Amino acid sequence: MDGEFGNDIITISDDDGNVFMLEHIDTIESDGVYYVAFLPADLDEDDENYGLVILKAVEEAGEESFLSIDDESLRRELHKRFIERIENE
């Protein structure tokens, strides 16, 4: 995987069929695994209560997909790393 994830906006759906548009803001590689940070595409600039969405990027049979991260401590560590990178930009 080369770290390039195409357009800045992706559309994903959850297990319940809800569809979300997300804007790709950053990617981190750790031990050969890519983690991708997104913000909701419809985020109001004045909204301070947004949630950073962090997903694991996987490639299977040439198709790219994103998976949720079940490990809570890994999610917290990745969130911290992404926030630090965002604040340093």
C-alpha positions in Angstrom: 0.0 0.0 0.0 1.4 3.3 -1.0 -0.4 5.6 1.4 -2.4 7.2 -1.4 -6.1 6.9 -0.8 -7.6 8.7 -3.8 -10.0 11.6 -3.4 -10.2 13.6 -0.2 -13.9 12.6 0.3 -15.1 9.0 0.8 -18.5 7.6 1.4 -18.8 4.7 3.9 -21.6 2.8 5.4 -21.9 1.2 8.8 -23.4 -2.2 9.7 -26.9 -0.6 10.0 -26.7 0.8 6.4 -26.2 4.4 7.5 -24.1 6.3 4.9 -21.5 8.8 5.9 -19.3 11.2 3.9 -15.9 11.7 5.3 -13.0 14.0 4.4 -9.5 12.4 4.6 -7.2 14.6 6.6 -4.1 12.5 7.4 -2.5 9.1 7.2 -0.1 7.4 9.6 1.9 4.3 8.9 2.8 2.1 11.9 4.5 -1.3 11.5 3.4 -1.6 7.9 -0.2 -0.8 8.7 -1.9 2.4 7.5 -4.3 4.3 9.7 -6.4 7.1 8.2 -8.0 10.0 10.0 -11.2 11.6 8.7 -13.6 14.3 9.7 -17.3 14.4 8.7 -17.5 16.1 5.3 -20.6 18.1 6.5 -18.7 19.5 9.5 -19.8 23.0 10.4 -16.6 25.1 10.8 -18.0 26.6 14.0 -18.7 23.2 15.5 -16.1 22.5 18.2 -17.7 19.1 19.1 -16.6 17.1 16.1 -15.3 13.6 16.2 -12.1 12.5 14.5 -12.8 9.2 12.7 -9.8 6.9 12.6 -9.9 3.7 10.5 -7.5 1.0 9.4 -6.8 0.9 5.7 -6.6 -2.6 4.2 -6.1 -3.8 0.6 -7.7 -7.1 -0.5 -7.6 -8.3 -4.1 -6.6 -4.8 -5.3 -9.6 -3.2 -3.5 -9.1 -0.7 -0.7 -11.4 -0.7 2.3 -11.4 0.8 5.8 -12.0 -1.1 9.0 -12.9 0.0 12.5 -10.2 -0.3 15.2 -11.4 -2.5 18.0 -8.4 -2.1 20.3 -9.3 0.9 22.6 -5.6 1.6 23.6 -4.5 1.6 20.0 -7.4 4.0 19.1 -6.4 6.4 21.9 -2.7 6.3 20.9 -3.6 6.9 17.2 -5.9 9.7 18.2 -3.2 11.4 20.2 -0.7 11.0 17.3 -3.1 12.5 14.8 -4.0 15.4 17.0 -0.4 16.2 17.6 0.3 16.1 13.8 -2.8 18.3 13.1 -1.7 20.9 15.8 1.8 21.0 14.4 0.6 21.9 10.9 
